[in-house]
Every structure is written in C-alpha cells, then in structure tokens.
Amino acid sequence: MITYDFGTIVLIEFPHTDMMSVSRRPALVLYDAGDQDVLVARITSQEQNSKADLKITDWRKCGLLDESYIRLGKLATIEKNFILRKLGYLEANEMIIVKSMMRNIFNL
C-alpha cells in the first residue's frame, strides 16, 4: 500500500461538507497511519486570511497551478483511492509553520 509523507501535496476528490458530492482539488497530507486513509487539509486558490489559513509562498515549486492557500480549518480523512496523483511537496520551512499553526488551532 502506498504511504504519503507529511507535506505531500496531492490531487484528490475532496468531499463536500454535505457528503453528497466531491470536487477535484489539491490537498496537503497531514498524516498517514499506513492504513487505507489519510488526513488532509484542503488547498484553495481563493484568498483566505483566517488564523487557520496559510498562503503558500512558492506554490509553483509545490506543483500547484495558481497562488494557493492551505485551509487548516478544513480537514478531512479520505480513503487513499480518492487520491488521483501526487503534485509535489510543501517546502520544509512551510511545513514547520503548518505544524505550529496546528498546535495553535488545537491548543497543543
């Protein structure tokens, strides 16, 4: 079974909150326990400015088509079979920022 590292950016079929449909979009892998699921955060090209959103500095290097934002307040556990392909990897310095933001969001 394929495993995904923290910081991998993938193209997925992301479920809508009503669970009735999905949208194809990039997502950041946050956790892979080695089973059939991964925990991901949505990535959007729509500008976001909440305390749970991070603007990706070098989005081209990450394999993204447009300036993008990681929505750490929009998480989902999805089956790996919804992952269409890997797009790239988040830069190491931004992975550190993501970890810090997650600690703040969840008061860890």
ROTI-113227 format. One record per atom (N, C-alpha, C): x, y, z. Coordinates in Angstrom, 2 decimals. Example, Ala and Ser with C-alpha at 12.3 -4.5 7.8 and 13.67 -1.06 7.14 Angstrom:
<<13.19,-5.69,7.80>> <<12.30,-4.50,7.80>> <<13.20,-3.30,7.80>> <<12.85,-2.25,7.08>> <<13.67,-1.06,7.14>> <<12.90,0.03,7.87>> 
REM end
This chain:
<<0.85,-1.18,0.00>> <<0.00,0.00,0.00>> <<0.89,1.24,0.00>> <<0.52,2.23,-0.78>> <<1.27,3.48,-0.86>> <<1.10,4.25,0.45>> <<2.19,4.86,0.91>> <<2.11,5.76,2.06>> <<2.53,7.15,1.61>> <<1.99,8.15,2.27>> <<2.25,9.55,1.93>> <<2.87,10.24,3.13>> <<3.91,11.00,2.89>> <<4.59,11.75,3.94>> <<3.86,13.05,4.24>> <<4.00,13.51,5.49>> <<3.53,14.85,5.85>> <<4.18,15.85,4.89>> <<3.37,16.74,4.35>> <<3.88,17.76,3.44>> <<3.70,17.44,1.97>> <<3.25,16.22,1.67>> <<2.98,15.85,0.27>> <<1.71,16.58,-0.18>> <<1.77,17.15,-1.36>> <<0.58,17.79,-1.94>> <<0.05,16.84,-3.01>> <<-1.24,16.52,-2.88>> <<-1.87,15.56,-3.77>> <<-3.10,16.19,-4.43>> <<-3.50,15.61,-5.54>> <<-4.77,15.98,-6.18>> <<-5.77,14.92,-5.77>> <<-6.90,15.35,-5.20>> <<-7.88,14.40,-4.67>> <<-9.30,14.76,-5.11>> <<-10.17,13.83,-4.85>> <<-11.61,14.07,-4.93>> <<-12.02,14.44,-3.50>> <<-12.13,15.75,-3.21>> <<-12.38,16.23,-1.85>> <<-13.88,16.25,-1.59>> <<-14.34,15.64,-0.50>> <<-15.78,15.59,-0.23>> <<-16.32,16.97,0.18>> <<-17.51,17.29,-0.31>> <<-18.21,18.50,0.15>> <<-18.73,18.22,1.55>> <<-18.99,19.27,2.31>> <<-19.45,19.08,3.69>> <<-20.80,18.39,3.77>> <<-21.60,18.45,2.70>> <<-22.89,17.74,2.71>> <<-22.73,16.25,2.40>> <<-21.50,15.83,2.07>> <<-21.16,14.43,1.76>> <<-21.93,13.89,0.55>> <<-22.51,14.77,-0.25>> <<-23.29,14.34,-1.40>> <<-22.47,14.35,-2.69>> <<-21.38,15.10,-2.71>> <<-20.58,15.20,-3.92>> <<-19.13,15.51,-3.55>> <<-18.28,15.50,-4.56>> <<-16.86,15.78,-4.36>> <<-16.39,16.77,-5.42>> <<-15.27,17.44,-5.12>> <<-14.63,18.33,-6.07>> <<-13.18,17.91,-6.21>> <<-12.66,17.99,-7.40>> <<-11.25,17.70,-7.63>> <<-10.45,18.94,-7.21>> <<-9.53,18.73,-6.26>> <<-8.74,19.86,-5.76>> <<-7.47,19.34,-5.11>> <<-6.49,20.23,-4.97>> <<-5.27,19.84,-4.26>> <<-5.51,19.81,-2.76>> <<-4.69,19.01,-2.08>> <<-4.77,18.91,-0.62>> <<-3.37,18.61,-0.08>> <<-3.17,18.99,1.16>> <<-1.91,18.74,1.86>> <<-2.09,17.54,2.77>> <<-1.23,16.54,2.62>> <<-1.28,15.38,3.51>> <<-0.70,15.79,4.86>> <<-1.49,15.59,5.91>> <<-1.06,15.88,7.27>> <<-0.63,14.64,8.02>> <<-1.31,13.50,7.73>> <<-1.00,12.28,8.46>> <<-1.41,11.05,7.67>> <<-0.53,10.06,7.66>> <<-0.81,8.76,7.07>> <<-0.37,7.71,8.07>> <<-1.32,6.97,8.63>> <<-1.02,5.95,9.63>> <<-0.59,4.63,9.00>> <<-0.57,4.58,7.66>> <<-0.16,3.36,6.99>> <<-1.31,2.45,6.62>> <<-2.55,2.88,6.90>> <<-3.71,2.09,6.51>> <<-4.29,2.65,5.21>> <<-5.58,2.49,4.99>> <<-6.19,2.92,3.73>> <<-6.61,4.39,3.71>> <<-6.43,5.13,4.83>> <<-6.88,6.52,4.91>> <<-5.71,7.48,5.13>> <<-5.95,8.75,4.76>> <<-5.02,9.83,5.08>> <<-5.82,11.02,5.59>> <<-5.18,11.81,6.44>> <<-5.76,13.07,6.91>> <<-5.18,14.18,6.05>> <<-6.06,14.99,5.46>> <<-5.62,16.05,4.55>> <<-6.27,17.37,4.90>> <<-5.61,18.45,4.46>> <<-6.16,19.80,4.55>> <<-6.41,20.29,3.13>> <<-7.52,20.93,2.94>> <<-7.88,21.47,1.63>> <<-6.91,22.58,1.23>> <<-6.64,22.68,-0.06>> <<-5.87,23.79,-0.62>> <<-6.77,24.48,-1.63>> <<-6.79,25.82,-1.59>> <<-7.64,26.59,-2.49>> <<-6.86,27.74,-3.09>> <<-7.30,28.18,-4.26>> <<-6.70,29.37,-4.86>> <<-7.45,30.64,-4.45>> <<-8.56,30.47,-3.73>> <<-9.32,31.61,-3.24>> <<-8.61,32.20,-2.02>> <<-8.33,33.49,-2.05>> <<-7.59,34.12,-0.96>> <<-8.30,33.92,0.38>> <<-7.53,33.50,1.38>> <<-8.06,33.23,2.72>> <<-7.15,33.91,3.73>> <<-7.74,34.46,4.79>> <<-6.94,35.20,5.77>> <<-7.29,34.89,7.22>> <<-7.80,33.72,7.51>> <<-8.10,33.40,8.90>> <<-6.84,32.86,9.58>> <<-6.90,32.68,10.88>> <<-5.74,32.17,11.62>> <<-5.44,30.71,11.28>> <<-6.35,30.06,10.56>> <<-6.16,28.66,10.18>> <<-5.79,28.49,8.71>> <<-5.40,29.59,8.05>> <<-5.05,29.54,6.63>> <<-3.61,30.00,6.43>> <<-2.91,29.33,5.53>> <<-1.53,29.66,5.24>> <<-1.37,29.86,3.74>> <<-0.86,31.04,3.36>> <<-0.55,31.29,1.95>> <<0.74,30.56,1.62>> <<0.72,29.76,0.56>> <<1.90,29.00,0.15>> <<2.81,29.95,-0.63>> <<4.02,30.11,-0.13>> <<4.95,31.07,-0.71>> <<5.38,30.68,-2.11>> <<5.90,29.48,-2.27>> <<6.41,29.05,-3.58>> <<5.50,27.96,-4.14>> <<4.29,28.36,-4.51>> <<3.27,27.42,-4.95>> <<3.65,26.69,-6.23>> <<4.41,27.32,-7.11>> <<4.82,26.65,-8.35>> <<5.71,25.44,-8.05>> <<6.64,25.62,-7.11>> <<7.55,24.54,-6.73>> <<6.80,23.36,-6.11>> <<5.62,23.64,-5.55>> <<4.80,22.60,-4.93>> <<3.96,21.83,-5.94>> <<3.99,22.25,-7.21>> <<3.22,21.58,-8.24>> <<1.82,22.15,-8.43>> <<1.58,23.34,-7.87>> <<0.26,23.97,-7.98>> <<0.21,24.91,-9.18>> <<-0.98,25.15,-9.71>> <<-1.15,25.96,-10.91>> <<-1.33,27.44,-10.61>> <<-1.80,27.77,-9.41>> <<-2.09,29.15,-9.04>> <<-1.63,29.42,-7.62>> <<-1.54,30.71,-7.28>> <<-1.29,31.10,-5.90>> <<-2.33,30.40,-5.02>> <<-1.88,29.80,-3.92>> <<-2.79,28.94,-3.16>> <<-2.64,29.11,-1.66>> <<-3.68,28.64,-0.96>> <<-3.76,28.74,0.50>> <<-4.13,27.38,1.07>> <<-3.43,26.99,2.13>> <<-3.76,25.78,2.85>> <<-4.81,26.13,3.89>> <<-5.93,25.40,3.92>> <<-7.03,25.67,4.84>> <<-6.97,24.65,5.97>> <<-6.21,24.94,7.01>> <<-6.03,24.00,8.11>> <<-7.30,23.82,8.95>> <<-8.27,24.68,8.77>> <<-9.57,24.52,9.42>> <<-10.53,23.66,8.61>> <<-10.08,23.17,7.45>> <<-10.91,22.36,6.56>> <<-10.21,21.03,6.33>> <<-10.31,20.14,7.31>> <<-9.64,18.85,7.26>> <<-10.62,17.74,6.90>> <<-10.07,16.68,6.32>> <<-10.89,15.50,6.00>> <<-10.01,14.26,6.08>> <<-10.62,13.17,6.51>> <<-9.98,11.86,6.41>> <<-10.59,11.20,5.18>> <<-9.72,10.86,4.24>> <<-10.21,10.27,3.00>> <<-9.49,8.95,2.72>> <<-10.15,8.10,1.95>> <<-9.52,6.87,1.50>> <<-8.48,7.21,0.45>> <<-7.38,6.50,0.48>> <<-6.30,6.75,-0.47>> <<-6.73,6.56,-1.92>> <<-7.78,5.76,-2.15>> <<-8.21,5.57,-3.53>> <<-8.84,6.83,-4.12>> <<-9.09,7.87,-3.29>> <<-9.57,9.16,-3.79>> <<-8.42,10.06,-4.22>> <<-7.17,9.63,-3.95>> <<-6.00,10.40,-4.38>> <<-5.75,10.06,-5.85>> <<-5.78,11.10,-6.67>> <<-5.59,10.90,-8.11>> <<-4.11,10.86,-8.47>> <<-3.31,11.74,-7.83>> <<-1.85,11.74,-8.06>> <<-1.16,12.71,-7.12>> <<0.14,12.54,-6.98>> <<0.97,13.48,-6.23>> <<1.26,14.67,-7.12>> <<1.21,15.88,-6.52>> <<1.55,17.09,-7.26>> <<2.94,17.59,-6.91>> <<3.33,17.43,-5.64>> <<4.62,17.94,-5.19>> <<4.72,17.90,-3.68>> <<5.59,18.75,-3.15>> <<5.83,18.78,-1.70>> <<5.90,20.21,-1.21>> <<5.38,20.44,-0.02>> <<5.48,21.73,0.63>> <<6.92,21.95,1.06>> <<7.41,23.17,0.96>> <<8.78,23.49,1.38>> <<8.94,23.25,2.88>> <<10.13,22.86,3.30>> <<10.41,22.50,4.70>> <<10.05,23.62,5.66>> <<10.38,24.87,5.32>> <<10.07,25.97,6.23>> <<8.57,26.16,6.39>> <<7.79,25.88,5.36>> <<6.34,26.00,5.47>> <<5.74,24.82,6.23>> <<6.39,23.65,6.18>> <<5.93,22.52,6.99>> <<6.07,22.85,8.47>> <<7.12,23.56,8.85>> <<7.30,23.99,10.23>> <<6.18,24.94,10.63>> <<5.83,25.85,9.74>> <<4.74,26.80,10.02>> <<3.42,26.05,10.18>> <<3.16,25.08,9.31>> <<1.92,24.29,9.40>> <<1.84,23.59,10.75>> <<2.94,22.97,11.19>> <<2.94,22.30,12.49>> <<2.64,23.28,13.62>> <<3.23,24.45,13.58>> <<2.98,25.47,14.60>> <<1.53,25.93,14.59>> <<0.98,26.13,13.39>> <<-0.42,26.56,13.27>> <<-1.36,25.48,13.81>> <<-1.05,24.21,13.52>> <<-1.89,23.12,14.02>> <<-1.87,23.08,15.55>> <<-0.70,23.29,16.13>> <<-0.61,23.34,17.61>> <<-1.50,24.46,18.16>> <<-1.47,25.61,17.51>> <<-2.28,26.75,17.97>> <<-3.77,26.49,17.77>> <<-4.14,25.92,16.66>> <<-5.55,25.63,16.38>> <<-6.12,24.68,17.42>> <<-5.36,23.63,17.76>> <<-5.83,22.61,18.67>> <<-5.31,22.80,20.10>> <<-4.68,23.95,20.36>> <<-4.15,24.28,21.68>> <<-3.26,23.18,22.24>> <<-2.33,22.71,21.42>> <<-1.42,21.64,21.83>> <<-0.13,22.19,22.40>> 
REM end
